[in-house]
Amino acid sequence: MPEKGTHTRAYIALAMGAFGIALTEFVIMGILPKVAGSLQVTIPQAGHFIAAYALGVVVGAPLLTGLISRWPSRRSLLVLMGWFTIFNTLSGFADGYWTMLAVRFLSGLPHGAFFGIGAVIAARLAPEGKGAQAIAKMFSGFTIANVVGVPFGTYIGNTMHWSVSFVLVGAVGALTLAALFFWMPAVRAATEGETGVSPLKNRKLWALLTLTAIGTGGFFAWYSYIAPLLIDVSGHSETTVSYAMILAGIGMVVGNFIGARMEELMGAVRAICVGMSGMSLMLLLNSYLAVYPIWVLVMCFVVGLVTFTLAAPIQIAIIQASFGSEMLASSMNQSAFNIANAIGAYVAGLPIAFGYGVVYAGRVGALLAALGALIALWIYLYARSRKRY
């Protein structure tokens, strides 16, 4: 293996891939009316394209990782990013509902595997004890995309043509391919498949995946309904929603690196427990402050920050709990994040559907995050009890 600690360019290549993935996942939400109008479908039908991508992530993460996990990391990442580039570019040329549905599903397949394999490789390239910082460097591409990439992609998609947004994603994918080819060392997949450990029999791993699917659903419960909260409750204009999402993105950038430092200071599971508890409290507080136009914008930054303190600790905890199957387990965690997206959006929509108001979406999110904190606490206490005997 190449000497650790000298791989800044490799981290940049991984961050570029994360940037492209975040761009394709979130930019469609801002151009959905344009996509619907062009393909002559309703807004709810266009929403199926978002669901198709998420389903692709859930299916592709374990499937593709299982197929290519024993390859050298450079080859695996190049194949995944090549797939990503092709089908995201083709999304811009879809001419009907079924075509778009198919290419969005295919576009989502490499998402989880790229993040899963990339996170493990980033941690292995890092100096001893700095794995969380390395993963945070990779995830910085994801958070930065929410600050600059998604707003820019949304702008050009709405002012030029929605297809240009997906061509932009394809361009990012092509640049990432070049960066991976020239900058990523050929690191072997290490312990993958060598120990005979099956992640399906790992109770701690399943507890962590459940924590991700439920606890991080708290963030998506809030984020899915941020526009009606700002417009209908806080009294902001539609234009302000874009700025609020940028504030949330800046909070994500900051929180990402704070979370890595938290993991180094207190360990992964305790950092998760603290982060989940903080998210629950901030979401609950936000539901009461939403009537104040200035405070709701401040809370956009705060919620984004607190939520993304969880990114690196969760990924490190997954890797630590799955020795022998790190890449597969890390990819499965990306599936869990997308399940959290679906759970959060659906459950938070129930009180709104029953007429309780959009502020209850944040309160539902607070409950989901609190459940995640309880699961993290149980994992920590169970591990401590096992060490006593």
VEXLOSE-366637 format. One record per atom (N, C-alpha, C): y, z, x. Coordinates in pm, whole numbers, padded with zeros to 5 digits, always signed. Each point is the difference from the previous one (the first is absolute). Layout:
<atoms>
YZX;...
</atoms>
This chain:
<atoms>
-00120+00000+00085;+00120+00000-00085;+00125+00000+00088;+00104-00074-00037;+00122+00001+00077;+00060+00140+00006;+00077+00025+00103;+00061+00132+00017;+00088+00036-00118;-00020+00123-00049;+00077+00045-00117;+00144+00029+00038;+00087-00010-00100;+00138+00037+00019;+00088-00114+00046;-00058-00120+00015;+00078-00114+00052;-00003-00117-00097;-00002+00028-00128;-00026-00105-00098;+00112-00013-00104;+00123+00007+00044;+00113-00011-00092;-00004-00132-00077;-00031-00110+00071;-00002-00130-00066;-00113-00009-00103;-00112+00064+00028;-00110+00002-00098;+00043+00073-00127;+00073+00111+00015;+00050+00072-00117;+00100-00085-00078;+00083-00076+00071;+00095-00088-00067;-00074-00105-00082;-00107-00057+00056;-00079-00100-00072;-00060+00059-00127;-00054+00123+00010;-00056+00066-00118;+00109+00030-00103;+00117+00043+00048;+00111+00028-00092;+00047-00127-00070;-00003-00113+00069;+00037-00127-00063;-00095-00034-00114;-00131+00024+00022;-00096-00022-00106;+00024+00091-00118;+00031+00126+00028;+00030+00095-00108;+00125-00041-00076;+00098-00054+00071;+00123-00050-00063;-00033-00111-00100;-00082-00096+00042;-00037-00110-00088;-00078+00046-00121;-00089+00096+00020;-00080+00052-00111;+00088+00069-00103;+00092+00084+00046;+00092+00066-00092;+00087-00101-00073;+00041-00104+00071;+00086-00102-00059;-00071-00070-00116;-00125-00043+00020;-00069-00071-00108;-00038+00092-00114;-00026+00129+00029;-00041+00092-00105;+00115+00035-00094;+00122+00013+00056;+00111+00050-00080;+00102-00105-00042;+00010-00112+00073;+00104-00096-00034;-00024-00065-00136;-00125-00015-00039;-00029-00064-00128;+00056+00081-00117;+00014+00132+00018;+00053+00082-00108;+00146-00034-00030;+00074-00041+00103;+00141-00033-00020;+00024-00142-00048;-00101-00087+00012;+00017-00139-00043;-00092-00035-00116;-00058+00102-00062;-00100-00023-00106;+00053-00086-00114;+00124+00024-00049;+00051-00087-00108;+00009-00146+00042;+00037-00027+00124;+00007-00137+00050;-00138-00064+00005;-00098+00077+00046;-00138-00049+00007;-00050-00031-00141;+00025+00093-00093;-00045-00019-00138;+00062-00125-00062;+00130-00017+00019;+00068-00115-00057;-00049-00131+00058;-00021-00004+00129;-00044-00123+00065;-00142-00039-00038;-00089+00100-00013;-00139-00028-00034;-00023+00001-00150;+00107+00023-00078;-00004-00002-00147;-00100+00102-00056;+00013+00123+00050;-00079+00112-00052;+00095+00113-00036;-00050+00099-00073;+00081+00114-00037;+00011+00097+00118;+00095+00093-00008;+00015+00101+00105;-00128+00084+00014;-00059+00048-00111;-00127+00074+00014;-00110-00083+00066;-00006-00130-00033;-00100-00084+00065;+00029-00015+00149;+00127-00012+00036;+00037-00008+00141;-00036+00129+00073;+00004+00112-00073;-00041+00127+00059;-00145+00000+00045;-00081-00090-00058;-00140-00012+00042;-00009-00044+00146;+00101-00071+00050;-00002-00044+00139;+00010+00119+00095;+00076+00102-00042;+00009+00123+00080;-00134+00073-00001;-00061+00007-00118;-00129+00067-00013;-00109-00074+00078;+00007-00134+00000;-00100-00079+00072;+00007+00027+00150;+00121+00013+00052;+00015+00031+00143;-00061+00138+00029;+00033+00099-00083;-00052+00135+00020;-00153+00002-00007;-00056-00077-00094;-00146-00009-00011;-00059-00062+00126;+00069-00100+00056;-00045-00060+00125;-00004+00101+00113;+00099+00088+00005;+00003+00105+00103;-00120+00093-00016;-00026+00043-00124;-00108+00095-00027;-00135-00061+00038;-00021-00127-00035;-00127-00067+00029;-00011-00037+00147;+00107-00055+00055;-00006-00054+00135;-00008+00104+00109;+00058+00118-00020;+00004+00101+00106;-00139+00034+00052;-00092+00049-00085;-00134+00031+00054;-00083-00124+00030;+00019-00107-00081;-00082-00120+00018;+00026-00068+00134;+00126-00034+00026;+00033-00070+00124;-00016+00088+00122;+00034+00128-00013;-00016+00091+00115;-00147+00012+00038;-00086+00011-00100;-00142+00008+00028;-00053-00125+00069;+00058-00115-00031;-00047-00126+00058;+00046-00020+00144;+00122+00048+00033;+00057-00035+00131;+00028+00120+00089;-00040+00119-00042;+00038+00121+00074;-00057+00006+00141;-00112-00070+00028;-00059+00004+00133;+00058-00107+00093;+00085-00086-00053;+00065-00098+00085;+00103+00068+00091;+00038-00065+00109;+00116+00050+00076;+00122+00005-00090;+00081+00103+00016;+00111+00023-00093;+00095-00118-00009;+00025-00065+00113;+00094-00112+00002;-00049-00112-00091;-00128-00032+00009;-00056-00105-00084;+00005+00039-00148;-00035+00125-00030;+00002+00047-00139;+00139-00012-00061;+00100+00049+00075;+00137-00001-00051;+00054-00142-00014;-00037-00089+00092;+00043-00140-00009;-00059-00068-00124;-00127+00024-00027;-00063-00059-00118;+00065+00051-00128;+00021+00131-00006;+00061+00059-00120;+00142-00050-00022;+00079-00007+00107;+00138-00045-00015;+00005-00151-00028;-00096-00077+00054;-00007-00141-00032;-00026-00021-00148;-00095+00076-00054;-00030-00004-00144;+00124+00036-00080;+00065+00109+00038;+00121+00048-00067;+00107-00109-00002;+00021-00065+00114;+00104-00102+00012;-00027-00120-00090;-00124-00046-00001;-00036-00118-00078;+00020+00023-00149;-00055+00108-00052;+00002+00018-00145;+00134+00050-00052;+00078+00070+00083;+00135+00036-00044;+00091-00121-00002;-00019-00091+00095;+00077-00125-00004;-00038-00082-00122;-00130-00007-00030;-00046-00074-00117;+00052+00059-00131;+00031+00130+00000;+00056+00062-00120;+00130-00069-00041;+00075-00046+00098;+00126-00067-00029;-00016-00138-00061;-00123-00053+00003;-00025-00133-00054;-00086+00002-00125;-00027+00121-00053;-00078+00011-00123;+00077-00065-00115;-00073-00073-00085;+00065-00073-00108;-00044+00042-00139;-00072+00113-00008;-00045+00047-00130;-00052+00142+00007;-00028+00057-00115;-00044+00139-00008;-00127+00026+00079;-00104-00080-00023;-00128+00026+00063;+00003-00025+00149;+00074-00100+00042;+00014-00026+00144;+00069+00116+00070;+00109+00048-00059;+00073+00111+00059;-00085+00127+00000;-00074+00022-00107;-00086+00118-00008;-00103-00002+00113;-00059-00117+00024;-00104-00012+00103;+00058+00021+00140;+00113-00063+00029;+00054+00012+00136;+00056+00139+00026;+00049+00069-00103;+00047+00138+00021;-00119+00092+00028;-00111-00021-00069;-00120+00080+00029;-00047-00026+00143;-00007-00126+00040;-00043-00035+00135;+00098+00049+00106;+00130+00001-00035;+00101+00051+00093;-00019+00148+00028;-00049+00075-00099;-00016+00144+00015;-00123+00042+00078;-00099-00089+00013;-00126+00039+00062;+00016+00055+00142;+00081-00061+00089;+00008+00052+00138;+00092+00119+00018;+00077+00038-00101;+00099+00107+00010;-00062+00130+00053;-00098+00052-00070;-00058+00129+00037;-00072-00004+00133;-00072-00111+00026;-00074-00011+00124;+00096-00006+00119;+00112-00071-00015;+00097-00007+00110;+00058+00137+00031;+00041+00071-00105;+00055+00134+00021;-00105+00095+00057;-00122-00008-00056;-00105+00090+00045;-00038-00020+00145;-00027-00125+00036;-00037-00030+00139;+00120+00022+00092;+00118-00043-00044;+00119+00015+00082;+00033+00145+00029;-00014+00087-00100;+00030+00142+00020;-00094+00063+00102;-00129-00034-00010;-00098+00055+00095;+00029-00049+00141;+00029-00130+00014;+00030-00055+00131;+00128+00061+00058;+00102+00017-00084;+00124+00062+00046;-00026+00139+00056;-00081+00078-00074;-00032+00136+00046;-00076-00001+00131;-00090-00098+00018;-00080-00005+00122;+00080-00047+00120;+00104-00076-00023;+00085-00046+00109;+00098+00108+00046;+00017+00104-00082;+00100+00103+00029;-00051+00102+00100;+00092+00068+00069;-00041+00111+00087;-00065+00112-00083;-00075+00084+00066;-00068+00110-00068;+00098+00085-00080;-00032+00026-00128;+00083+00083-00086;+00119-00071-00062;+00016-00130+00027;+00114-00076-00052;-00042-00107-00100;-00119+00016-00058;-00049-00099-00094;+00088-00013-00124;+00051+00112-00049;+00085-00005-00120;+00129-00076+00027;+00057+00019+00119;+00122-00073+00036;-00028-00149+00007;-00117-00038+00052;-00036-00141+00009;-00016-00061-00139;-00065+00072-00089;-00016-00049-00137;+00135-00010-00069;+00088+00095+00027;+00135-00005-00057;+00075-00123+00048;-00023-00041+00125;+00065-00121+00051;-00048-00122-00079;-00129-00005-00030;-00051-00112-00080;+00060+00004-00140;+00000+00116-00063;+00050+00014-00137;+00152-00018-00008;+00068+00006+00115;+00144-00023-00002;+00034-00139-00050;-00088-00096+00025;+00022-00134-00053;-00002-00002-00151;-00089+00080-00058;-00009+00010-00146;+00127+00062-00058;+00049+00106+00064;+00118+00068-00052;+00127-00082+00021;+00011-00065+00116;+00118-00083+00026;+00006-00117-00097;-00115-00051-00039;-00003-00110-00098;+00065+00042-00130;-00016+00126-00038;+00060+00049-00124;+00151+00015+00010;+00052+00003+00123;+00144+00013+00020;+00067-00137+00008;-00060-00092+00074;+00065-00130+00023;-00080-00118-00054;-00130+00000+00020;-00081-00115-00037;-00009-00025-00148;-00034+00103-00076;-00016-00017-00146;+00133-00034-00067;+00112+00070+00031;+00128-00040-00061;+00038-00145+00034;-00021-00040+00127;+00033-00137+00039;-00090-00101-00069;-00130+00030-00003;-00093-00090-00067;+00028-00011-00149;+00040+00110-00061;+00037-00002-00142;+00125-00084-00022;+00096+00015+00090;+00126-00075-00013;-00023-00150+00009;-00074-00045+00101;-00020-00144+00014;-00091-00055-00109;-00092+00084-00049;-00087-00044-00108;+00074-00019-00130;+00104+00080-00020;+00079-00010-00122;+00113-00102+00009;+00051-00024+00121;+00113-00092+00015;-00045-00142+00035;-00114-00014+00066;-00050-00133+00035;-00115-00037-00094;-00120+00041+00033;-00117-00020-00084;-00101+00106+00038;-00076+00050-00098;-00093+00109+00028;-00102-00037+00106;-00036-00128+00008;-00101-00042+00097;+00046+00022+00144;+00132-00002+00023;+00052+00019+00135;-00036+00139+00053;-00008+00097-00090;-00036+00136+00041;-00139+00004+00061;-00092-00074-00059;-00137-00001+00052;-00012-00085+00126;+00081-00103+00011;+00004-00075+00124;+00052+00089+00113;+00097+00087-00033;+00050+00098+00097;-00112+00093+00045;-00082+00045-00095;-00114+00086+00035;-00094-00075+00095;-00025-00128-00031;-00085-00080+00087;+00057-00014+00140;+00131-00013+00010;+00066-00010+00131;-00018+00129+00079;+00015+00115-00067;-00023+00128+00066;-00144+00009+00048;-00093-00048-00084;-00141-00001+00039;-00025-00086+00123;+00065-00116+00006;-00017-00089+00116;+00054+00063+00127;+00115+00066-00009;+00057+00070+00116;-00091+00114+00044;-00060+00069-00097;-00092+00109+00032;-00123-00053+00071;-00051-00115-00044;-00114-00063+00067;+00031-00025+00147;+00118-00054+00027;+00039-00026+00139;+00009+00130+00080;+00060+00103-00062;+00014+00128+00069;-00136+00062+00030;-00091-00005-00096;-00134+00054+00021;-00074-00076+00109;+00015-00131+00000;-00070-00084+00098;+00045+00031+00143;+00129+00018+00018;+00053+00019+00135;+00008+00146+00042;+00013+00093-00095;+00029+00139+00035;-00113+00099-00028;-00095-00035-00085;-00104+00096-00034;-00116-00005+00098;-00031+00110+00068;-00115+00001+00091;-00131-00007-00079;-00104-00050+00064;-00130-00017-00066;-00078+00131+00006;+00040+00094-00081;-00066+00131-00005;-00127-00011-00083;-00108+00053+00052;-00126+00000-00073;+00010+00093-00119;-00079-00026-00102;+00004+00080-00122;-00055+00140+00020;-00029+00037+00121;-00041+00135+00039;-00119+00050-00079;+00014+00114-00069;-00116+00067-00056;-00046-00059-00132;+00067-00103-00049;-00032-00052-00132;-00147-00040-00007;-00074+00064-00087;-00138-00036-00023;-00097+00059+00102;+00046+00073+00102;-00088+00047+00106;-00071+00129-00034;+00062+00086-00081;-00057+00132-00023;-00092+00005-00120;+00000-00102-00082;-00082+00000-00119;+00058+00084-00112;+00122+00045+00015;+00064+00082-00102;+00050-00089-00113;-00041+00029-00121;+00047-00078-00113;+00116+00071-00067;+00113-00070-00020;+00112+00065-00068;-00033+00039-00144;-00102-00065-00057;-00037+00030-00138;-00060+00141-00014;-00045+00058+00110;-00060+00134-00004;+00094+00108+00054;+00123-00037+00029;+00095+00090+00063;+00088+00066-00107;-00026+00125-00030;+00071+00069-00108;+00148+00018+00031;+00031+00036+00124;+00140+00020+00036;+00077-00131-00014;-00062-00109+00040;+00066-00130-00012;+00030-00033-00145;-00097+00023-00087;+00022-00029-00143;+00107+00091-00059;+00006+00125+00049;+00106+00090-00047;+00137-00053+00043;+00010-00051+00123;+00127-00056+00048;+00038-00126-00076;-00097-00084-00029;+00027-00122-00077;+00045+00035-00142;-00062+00103-00058;+00042+00046-00133;+00142+00054+00005;+00029+00074+00107;+00136+00052+00021;+00102-00114+00004;-00033-00106+00072;+00090-00115+00008;+00018-00065-00136;-00111-00023-00070;+00004-00071-00128;+00077+00078-00107;-00008+00133+00005;+00068+00082-00101;+00139+00043+00050;+00004+00061+00118;+00125+00059+00049;+00111-00101+00023;-00030-00111+00069;+00105-00098+00025;+00035-00078-00126;-00083+00014-00103;+00035-00056-00130;+00128+00061-00054;+00034+00120+00050;+00126+00063-00041;+00120-00084+00038;-00002-00058+00120;+00109-00085+00044;+00011-00125-00088;-00115-00063-00027;+00003-00122-00080;+00038+00026-00145;-00028+00121-00049;+00044+00036-00135;+00152-00002-00008;+00065+00045+00105;+00147-00001+00006;+00054-00139+00031;-00057-00065+00101;+00053-00128+00050;-00016-00111-00103;-00107+00004-00079;-00024-00105-00098;+00108-00004-00109;+00063+00114-00025;+00099+00008-00108;+00138+00037+00053;+00026-00032+00128;+00128+00035+00060;+00115-00076-00065;-00023-00125-00039;+00108-00080-00060;+00046+00057-00134;-00090+00024-00098;+00047+00060-00125;+00057+00140+00016;-00049+00075+00100;+00054+00134+00024;+00146-00010+00041;+00029-00090+00094;+00136-00015+00051;+00094-00060-00104;-00050-00094-00078;+00086-00069-00097;+00018+00081-00128;-00113+00045-00058;+00006+00065-00133;+00036+00148+00006;-00038+00068+00108;+00025+00145+00010;+00124+00028+00085;+00010-00064+00115;+00110+00028+00092;+00125-00082-00031;-00014-00108-00075;+00115-00082-00037;+00043-00099+00106;-00087-00032+00096;+00035-00097+00103;-00020-00143-00051;+00061-00095+00070;-00018-00141-00033;-00128-00053+00063;-00041-00119-00040;-00119-00062+00058;+00018-00025+00149;+00121-00030+00041;+00028-00025+00141;-00028+00125+00084;+00032+00115-00054;-00019+00125+00074;-00147+00028+00027;-00089-00052-00086;-00144+00022+00019;-00044-00051+00136;+00051-00117+00040;-00037-00057+00130;+00044+00092+00114;+00121+00056-00011;+00048+00091+00104;-00081+00129+00003;-00040+00046-00118;-00081+00122-00008;-00135-00021+00067;-00057-00119-00018;-00129-00029+00062;+00014-00010+00153;+00116-00047+00046;+00026-00002+00144;+00009+00143+00054;+00067+00088-00076;+00008+00141+00040;-00140+00061+00009;-00084-00032-00099;-00138+00049+00004;-00073-00054+00122;+00026-00127+00033;-00063-00060+00117;+00044+00065+00130;+00129+00034+00010;+00048+00069+00120;-00067+00137+00011;-00014+00067-00114;-00071+00128+00001;-00144-00016+00048;-00066-00110-00039;-00136-00026+00045;-00007-00017+00151;+00097-00071+00056;+00004-00021+00146;+00008+00134+00072;+00091+00085-00045;+00018+00132+00064;-00122+00088-00022;-00049+00005-00122;-00115+00084-00032;-00126-00039+00074;-00016-00128+00026;-00118-00049+00071;-00015+00067+00136;+00110+00009+00074;-00007+00060+00134;+00001+00153-00005;+00065+00057-00102;-00007+00146-00017;-00144+00041-00027;-00069-00077-00083;-00139+00031-00033;-00090-00002+00122;+00023-00097+00090;-00079-00006+00123;+00021+00126+00084;+00124+00046+00007;+00030+00122+00075;-00062+00122-00068;+00002+00003-00133;-00063+00110-00072;-00149+00007+00031;-00065-00116+00009;-00143-00002+00030;-00027+00059+00137;+00086-00030+00097;-00018+00052+00135;+00020+00152+00004;+00090+00051-00081;+00034+00143+00004;-00097+00087-00079;-00049-00050-00114;-00081+00086-00088;-00136-00056-00036;-00033-00117+00048;-00128-00060-00036;+00012-00086-00126;-00093-00093-00014;+00012-00100-00106;-00006+00060-00141;-00100+00082-00028;-00019+00048-00137;+00112+00094-00043;+00043+00087+00089;+00111+00088-00035;+00129-00079-00021;+00020-00104+00082;+00118-00086-00019;-00005-00070-00136;-00120-00042-00040;-00016-00063-00131;+00033+00099-00112;-00049+00123+00014;+00025+00102-00101;+00150+00027-00015;+00069+00010+00113;+00145+00023-00002;+00072-00121-00061;-00040-00121+00042;+00065-00120-00051;-00022-00020-00149;-00122+00023-00047;-00029-00014-00143;+00078+00103-00081;+00005+00123+00049;+00074+00105-00071;+00148-00035-00007;+00054-00051+00113;+00140-00041+00002;+00027-00114-00096;-00093-00098-00006;+00019-00110-00094;+00001+00049-00144;-00092+00090-00032;-00007+00054-00136;+00131+00069-00039;+00051+00083+00090;+00125+00072-00028;+00119-00095-00014;+00007-00100+00087;+00113-00093-00004;-00004-00090-00124;-00120-00041-00041;-00011-00081-00122;+00041+00081-00123;-00041+00127-00002;+00038+00085-00112;+00151+00023-00001;+00057+00028+00116;+00145+00020+00010;+00075-00126-00039;-00051-00115+00042;+00065-00127-00032;+00006-00025-00151;-00102+00044-00071;-00001-00023-00145;+00113+00076-00070;+00046+00109+00062;+00111+00077-00057;+00136-00047+00052;+00002-00057+00120;+00125-00047+00058;+00033-00144-00039;-00092-00067-00069;+00017-00142-00030;+00123-00028-00086;+00048+00098-00073;+00119-00022-00085;+00128-00004+00082;-00007+00036+00126;+00119+00000+00086;-00005-00124+00091;+00093-00095-00019;-00006-00130+00070;-00007+00009+00152;+00073+00095+00060;-00002+00011+00145;-00129+00066+00049;-00038+00107-00065;-00118+00074+00043;-00128-00083-00011;-00006-00086-00100;-00122-00080-00016;-00016-00097+00118;+00113-00047+00056;-00007-00088+00117;-00041+00078+00124;+00050+00122+00012;-00042+00086+00111;-00150+00025-00006;-00049+00022-00121;-00142+00029-00017;-00088-00122+00027;+00054-00120-00017;-00076-00119+00037;-00035+00004+00149;+00098+00036+00081;-00023+00014+00144;-00099+00113+00027;+00019+00114-00066;-00083+00118+00026;-00145-00024-00040;-00022-00057-00118;-00137-00025-00045;-00070-00099+00092;+00072-00105+00040;-00059-00095+00094;-00038+00066+00131;+00088+00088+00050;-00026+00071+00125;-00122+00090-00011;+00000+00086-00101;-00108+00098-00014;-00134-00070-00020;-00001-00106-00080;-00125-00070-00028;-00060-00059+00128;+00083-00062+00083;-00054-00068+00117;-00024+00092+00119;+00024+00131-00017;-00052+00093+00100;-00152+00005-00008;-00056-00055-00107;-00145+00004-00021;-00073-00117+00067;+00070-00107+00034;-00066-00123+00043;-00090+00022+00123;+00057+00047+00109;-00078+00020+00122;-00102+00114-00012;+00036+00117-00056;-00101+00107-00011;-00122-00040-00082;+00020-00070-00111;-00116-00041-00080;-00089-00095+00079;+00061-00096+00069;-00079-00097+00076;-00075+00069+00114;+00066+00095+00068;-00067+00074+00107;-00114+00085-00056;+00023+00065-00112;-00104+00084-00061;-00122-00084-00037;+00024-00120-00052;-00109-00091-00034;-00080-00038+00125;+00070-00033+00107;-00066-00040+00126;-00081+00118+00056;+00058+00120-00003;-00069+00117+00054;-00123+00036-00082;+00003-00027-00130;-00110+00038-00088;-00114-00101-00002;+00019-00115+00066;-00097-00109-00018;-00050-00054+00134;-00025+00089+00096;-00046-00045+00131;-00125-00086-00016;+00005-00119+00058;-00110-00094-00013;+00026-00107-00104;+00097+00024-00088;+00034-00099-00104;+00151-00003-00021;+00074+00017+00109;+00145+00016-00012;+00070-00118-00067;-00037-00121+00041;+00071-00116-00052;-00029-00022-00148;-00126+00017-00040;-00035-00015-00140;+00071+00107-00084;-00003+00124+00046;+00063+00108-00075;+00151-00018-00007;+00061-00041+00112;+00144-00022+00002;+00040-00111-00097;-00083-00104-00009;+00027-00108-00094;-00018+00047-00145;-00100+00084-00023;-00022+00053-00134;+00120+00082-00045;+00070+00062+00095;+00119+00076-00035;+00109-00091-00057;+00007-00124+00048;+00095-00095-00057;-00038-00037-00143;-00129-00007-00028;-00044-00020-00138;+00045+00117-00086;-00013+00121+00055;+00041+00120-00074;+00149-00001-00030;+00081-00049+00094;+00144-00010-00024;+00030-00092-00117;-00072-00110-00008;+00023-00094-00109;-00053+00052-00133;-00106+00079+00005;-00046+00069-00121;+00107+00100-00045;+00063+00067+00098;+00108+00093-00031;+00116-00071-00068;+00028-00121+00045;+00106-00081-00061;-00029-00022-00148;-00125-00038-00030;-00038-00025-00139;+00000+00128-00082;-00057+00108+00056;-00006+00127-00072;+00140+00053-00028;+00085+00000+00102;+00134+00053-00016;+00080-00075-00105;-00001-00133+00007;+00076-00080-00096;-00052+00018-00141;-00133+00005-00016;-00057+00009-00134;+00022+00139-00061;-00035+00104+00074;+00010+00136-00055;+00146+00037-00028;+00091-00040+00089;+00141+00032-00020;+00058-00076-00118;-00061-00113-00034;+00049-00076-00114;-00038+00059-00134;-00100+00087-00002;-00047+00056-00127;+00106+00083-00073;+00066+00097+00065;+00103+00075-00072;+00117-00087-00044;+00029-00105+00077;+00107-00093-00041;-00041-00073-00127;-00127-00044-00003;-00050-00070-00119;+00003+00088-00124;-00015+00131+00020;+00001+00093-00113;+00141+00053-00030;+00100-00058+00066;+00138+00030-00034;+00061+00121+00067;-00059+00049+00110;+00053+00119+00065;+00110-00028+00103;+00022-00126+00031;+00108-00035+00093;-00051-00026+00139;+00075-00081+00075;-00043-00045+00131;+00001+00112+00104;+00076+00108-00023;+00001+00111+00097;-00139+00063+00011;-00082-00014-00103;-00133+00059+00003;-00093-00073+00097;+00036-00122+00038;-00079-00071+00099;-00001+00077+00131;+00117+00050+00041;+00010+00080+00121;-00075+00131-00011;+00000+00059-00119;-00072+00127-00019;-00150-00021+00006;-00045-00113-00053;-00142-00034+00014;-00032-00022+00148;+00092-00067+00071;-00019-00020+00143;-00008+00132+00074;+00082+00097-00038;-00003+00132+00063;-00135+00066-00020;-00057-00018-00119;-00132+00058-00029;-00108-00066+00086;+00005-00132+00012;-00098-00071+00083;+00010+00045+00146;+00123+00012+00051;+00018+00045+00138;-00049+00143+00019;+00022+00085-00100;-00047+00138+00007;-00153+00005+00006;-00065-00087-00076;-00146-00008+00005;-00046-00044+00140;+00075-00095+00058;-00031-00042+00136;+00014+00114+00099;+00103+00083-00016;+00020+00115+00088;-00114+00101-00014;-00048+00019-00122;-00112+00092-00023;-00128-00051+00065;-00022-00131-00005;-00118-00058+00065;+00010+00020+00151;+00120-00024+00055;+00021+00020+00144;-00024+00145+00039;+00048+00093-00082;-00019+00142+00027;-00148+00035-00003;-00072-00056-00097;-00145+00026-00009;-00071-00053+00125;+00035-00121+00046;-00061-00056+00120;+00025+00090+00120;+00123+00049+00012;+00036+00086+00114;-00077+00133-00005;-00002+00064-00117;-00068+00129-00012;-00151-00014+00017;-00056-00109-00049;-00143-00023+00014;-00037-00019+00146;+00084-00076+00073;-00026-00022+00143;+00008+00131+00077;+00095+00085-00036;+00014+00130+00069;-00121+00089-00029;-00048-00001-00123;-00117+00083-00034;-00124-00046+00073;-00012-00131+00022;-00117-00053+00073;+00002+00043+00146;+00120+00016+00056;+00011+00037+00142;-00036+00148+00024;+00006+00079-00109;-00028+00143+00016;-00150+00028+00012;-00079-00096-00042;-00144+00025-00004;-00077-00094+00093;
</atoms>
